[in-house]
Amino acid sequence: MILQLFALLFLLVALQGAQATCQINRRRVVRSFNPHRNASSKTTPLQVGNGNFAFGVDVTGLQTFSPFATMSTWGWHNFSLPTTKGQTSVDDFTGLDWWTHGQLVNYNQPNPAESEISNWLIQNPQRVNLGTIGFWFNGQDVTEELLQNKSQTLDLWTGKISSSFTYNGTPVEVETWADPNSDTVGVAIESELFSKGSLSIFFDFPFPTQNKFDAPFVGVFNATDKHTTRLQRGESKATIQHDIDSTSYFTSILWDSDAAIAGPIEKTHRYVLQPLGETKKIELSVSFSPVLSTDIPSFSDITAASSIWWESFWRSSAFIDLSQVKSPNATELQRRTILSQYLTAVNSASSYPPQESGLVNNGWYGKFHLEMILWHLLHFARWNRFPLLWRSVPNTYSQYLDSSVTRAKLQGYDGARWGKMTDPTGRSAPGEINSLLIWQQSHPMYFAELEYRSFPNDTTLKAWDKVLTATADFMASYAFFNESTKYYDLGPPMYPASENTNPNATINPAFELAYWRFGLDIAIRWKQRQNLTIPDKWVGIRDNLAPLPTADDALAIYEGIPNMWREKATVQDHPAMSAIFGLLPPPSSGPTLNMTVVKNTADKIRDLWDLGDCWGWDFPMLAMNSLRLGDVDRAVAYLLHPLFEFDDAGYPVGGSRVPTPYFPGSSSFLLAMAMMAGGWDGKPGTHFPEGWDIQVEGFVPGL
């Protein structure tokens, strides 16, 4: 009953503000893109999960041959602090001072005189692989190649992975599920190999690393002396406690058949569950938790809950059906759309913002980046999946508000300066780019405005007011009045979104200026809606921001950049100027956009930009710019660009710059598709290529 009520609540909330007609046969469309494999991928698993927990499997339905990760929102580890005198505490870190408008300002950057504590803060905490579960062939040296008839399918409609294979002439059938309400995986295995005593199930526990990127696998299994595990048995159940330095967590196992667990195997942390007697089928629930829990859902509870949750997920949101379009481009867009929705629900709908690689593997030590939070999560609002968005937003901003206010105050600013690369502690990891990036500052305004569009009430206004006020206070305080030009400048020192310029030369970057105005516009509007006093400083800064910089009749990365559009170094990395008229709507205050300049910019990016140096969200960002400019075919071309790849299971390929998967690619793709399906202010409705027979349901126009 509780699960049914939850599903109903999810349905009602998701549809508020947009009544879906539900004429599309959603189950048929979704299931037509169920991923199927006959061998394990070298880079990506198939996954089951719930946003806060995910379990990645190889072709056996477990983690037998490829130790893909079991990851969570709460599973983090700190290595021991340095022992060098003066660097033994987080409080010993002092950062570096930079000249900023004639004053020395302290920034959270690695200090060569404090290299050990600086590096510790960068590398800690790191997200841990909670453990692996796989088939144990009772000591036999078995490889994946020795298995026959391998087949695996992920049912997107229910969240079930069905796997089968044959070993030594005997079939093995596996079902893998995840509980939507806990960090629990459910597994059912059927095979006569159990009764023959030649097949069992192992549980193994890796040791974390200090690698910046741990992909495709997380942790190592050959450092057994650096951590400990302890087994406690019960009747048809067991608990394994894993201790890594000061980090402890528990793996609780529940099974329904006659079986016994033993271990660890010598010089490992591997435990083996052996079905006994004539057992031919076993159902398992394996729950991971930071504290010992006795409330473990049964396998049948997990399957029922998963089926209800996923059907509600697919039925209650906006939807796009391209199945009637006789075009390979439409089919591929549909495939990416369906698979991206599943994967972002599994990997990104968490109580904290997701890391770039979600819950598949570790990038940047498993930490998440606040400048990426917009790309990761904004699509949940555009697809009317607010309950998933509300898991982390605005809670993350509220939780990090105090530390962000402290950061701004230490630098002499008002309000809250949001960090960049962070973790549940709220610290921003030391780094030159980390401390000088500013485009994350306006993100709260975008989230708030989209939420208000669907929920225009006092609850929304009050939920965001404190965050938006502190954000705008910093934005007004950060802008520097230029006595020569009589405008307010942004920077230096600073990094733009492309992160590839000289921070001491970077002033008034085009996208950041436009986004600054957008943010202050929303903050002012927020106060107006509540009949509250609008700070004069907000209005004064907004109305006197420096103009958008140009070069060769097109937008420039920043004001005064040498040889813009004429040297390769100026046309690399993120082409953020395209977001000024794409991700962002036209400005609601100040000078109107020069559309000739905007169109020239789009043309120059198309013709001159080094797209080989782009990845992830760049292509959907360019597609949104093309849509606003009325070039739907160009938008589709960007979304299907050869360098913007998705693998057979829908994971966004990282490419040469970052490991696979790179989930900002998935989420920004969904944002662009929502723009095609729902339109935007002034141009609502669909924006697909001429002649495409499409159906959409449940979209609200974007900003």
Protein Blocks (a to p, Z undefined) as FASTA:
>chain_A
ZZmmmmmmmmmmmmgoiaceklacfklmmmmmgccdfbdcfkbccdddehjaccdddfko
pafllccddddfklccdddddfbehilbfklpgbjaddeehiacddddddfklmmmmmmm
mmpccdddfbdcdddeehiacdfklpghiacdddfknopacddddeehiacdddddddfk
bccdddddddfklmnopaccddddddddfbfbacfbecjfklmmlpccdddddehiacdd
ddehjbccddddddfbdcddedddehiabdcdddehjbfbdcddddddfbdcfbdcdfkl
mmmmmmmmmmmmmmmmccddfklpccfklmmmmmmmmmmmmmmmmmmmcfbdcdfklmmb
ccehhpacfklmmmmmmmmmmnopaklmmmmpcklmmmmmmmmmmmmmmnopahjdddfb
dcfkopacddfklmmgcklmmmmmmmmmmmmmmmgcfklmmmmmmmmmmmmmmmmmmpcc
dfklopacedjddddfkopacfklgghifklmmmmmmmmmmmmmmmmmnopacdfklmmm
mmmgccdddeehiacfbghiahihkafklmgcjdfklmmnombccdfehjdddfklmmmm
mmmmmmmpcfklgghjlmmmmmmmmmmnopaklmmmmmmgfklccdfkopacebjmbccd
dfklmmmmmmmmmmmmnopehiacjdddehiacddehiacdZZ
